[in-house]
Amino acid sequence: MSTLRRELSFSSYKYQDDKPQHIDYSVRQISSLIVTRSQFWNLYPLVQAGLIPSSLPPTLEIPLIFLPTAGCLAMSIVLRDSFRFYAVIDTGSPFLTAPEGATEFSHSLARMYPATEEQYGESKGEMLWRHCRTRIRGLETPLVFGVPQNNVLEETGGIFAGMILQDDSRPTFLKQLGYSSFVLDYATRHLQLSRQSLLLNDLNAMIMYDLAPFGPNLHHYALECQAVTLYTGKEKIDISNRLSRPVVVVIDSGLTGCVFSDSWKEDLPCKVEE
């Protein structure tokens, strides 16, 4: 399996009136309201256990903006009506992450969720876990999110709305919202979230490849390639039946381009020019 590196840059953008300006940092101040720590600790475990229904509608349509430097789509997140940032819709990760300034508008979750080491591409760093009242498309909901170390932010952008549904150790973005299905529409720049399946009787639906045998806590969206054609620079070769193992592709909307693992290159039946 390959390690995916996200080449993103958010430090050159400031968002004003939902339009990216080429200045510095993705934050906007509005006003301030507070959800007390005691309110959160009383309600959040019940919400996580599914004992309190989500206040969000069964289906939610979220408009997205295109980030030309990153080449990705992003959604608006507002913390406590005071701190706005934009998070890239990332089908290759499970969590909502936020810039460092979000710590001023949120509460620590160190008691429930101690800091973890997270990896985005080749960058590893500490992730602090926070919570606060969050507004998405004008609707409020309490959310747990991660604030990555500065080196992760600098190397990858680090600001993501993860679409992977499951994680074995921390609450995922989608599960907290109460949604299990999504559609990412690049043509209309919209994200649709739903509690129901959105692919019923769809002839184009594809079966996801189970990555569990490859290691712990692997819940990425992956597909097995049915045909593989190799372009060597001189000729085109169909190698679909000449590989010793399946070729599995991870679908990652937070990444532009296609990345192959070094070990896969060693498995090729012919030499590839550098």
PyMOL commands that set and color helices and strands:
alter all, ss='L'
color gray80, all
select helices_A, chain A and resi 37-48+100-105+150-156+173-177+212-214+262-266
alter helices_A, ss='H'
color red, helices_A
select strands_A, chain A and resi 14-16+19-21+28-29+59-63+65-67+72-79+83-90+107-108+116-120+123-136+139-148+160-162+181-185+190-194+222-224+229-231+236-238+248-250
alter strands_A, ss='S'
color yellow, strands_A
deselect
rebuild
show_as cartoon
